[in-house]
Amino acid sequence: MAFDLARYRAASERYHERTGRGVHELAITESVIDAISQQMSEMKVSVVYLEIGRLSGVLPDAVRFCFELAGEGTCVAGARLEITEPEGTGHCRACGTAFAARDPLALCPCGSADVSITGGDGLKITAVEAGHV
């Protein structure tokens, strides 16, 4: 799928008008659709399942907004988008505690900043339902 700058700008402007925020999610959504299209170009996709971690920096509502527009003319046109949003998790290197992380710059409950984020920071396609065209 070729990147369409005019379509990107129009969608970005509409999203910005509605939310007051910029949108990098359109490029991310186009990348997801491109990955699916490369593998399933001869199929008609009915459902796409995404996992977008709460610490990923990607706004699920923005992806939902962009999915229909970016999917036009592709194998995902008209497909339903299902998104799960796993919580963030962290591990403290200082005390060994595993904990729920609510921010990418998480602090352990012990107060240490020597923390590694262990979950909820990714975006992945978990499944795709499709049938032959």
Residue pairs with C-beta under 8 A, 6 or more apart in sequence:
1 30
1 33
1 34
1 37
1 74
3 30
7 69
8 26
8 27
8 30
11 23
11 26
11 65
11 66
11 69
11 70
12 22
12 23
12 26
15 21
15 23
15 26
15 62
15 65
15 66
16 22
16 23
18 65
19 62
21 59
21 62
23 62
23 66
25 58
25 59
25 62
25 63
25 65
25 66
26 62
26 66
26 69
26 70
28 58
28 63
28 123
29 63
29 66
29 67
29 70
30 66
30 70
32 48
32 50
32 63
32 123
32 125
33 67
33 70
33 71
33 74
33 76
35 125
36 45
36 48
36 75
36 76
36 125
36 128
37 74
37 75
37 76
40 75
40 128
40 130
41 75
42 75
42 132
42 133
43 75
43 130
43 131
43 132
43 133
44 75
44 130
44 131
44 132
44 133
45 75
45 76
45 79
45 128
45 129
45 130
46 79
46 80
46 129
46 130
46 131
47 79
47 80
47 81
47 82
47 127
47 128
47 129
48 67
48 76
48 79
48 80
48 81
48 82
48 125
48 128
49 82
49 83
49 84
49 125
49 126
49 127
49 128
50 63
50 81
50 82
50 83
50 84
50 123
50 124
50 125
50 126
51 83
51 84
51 85
51 86
51 122
51 123
51 124
51 126
52 58
52 60
52 63
52 83
52 84
52 85
52 123
53 85
53 86
53 88
53 119
53 120
53 121
53 122
53 123
54 85
54 86
54 87
54 88
54 102
54 120
55 88
55 101
55 103
55 104
55 117
55 120
55 121
56 120
56 121
56 122
56 123
57 104
58 123
60 83
60 85
63 81
63 83
64 81
64 83
67 76
67 81
71 77
71 78
71 79
75 130
84 126
86 119
86 120
87 100
87 101
87 119
87 120
88 100
88 101
88 102
88 103
88 104
88 106
88 117
88 119
88 120
88 121
89 98
89 99
89 100
89 101
89 117
89 118
89 119
89 120
90 98
90 99
90 100
90 101
90 106
90 108
90 115
90 116
90 117
90 118
91 97
91 98
91 99
91 115
91 116
91 118
92 98
92 99
92 108
92 110
92 112
92 114
92 115
93 112
93 114
93 115
93 116
94 108
94 110
94 112
94 114
95 108
95 110
95 112
97 108
97 109
97 110
98 118
99 106
99 108
99 109
101 115
101 117
101 120
104 117
104 121
105 113
106 115
106 117
107 113
107 115
108 114
108 115
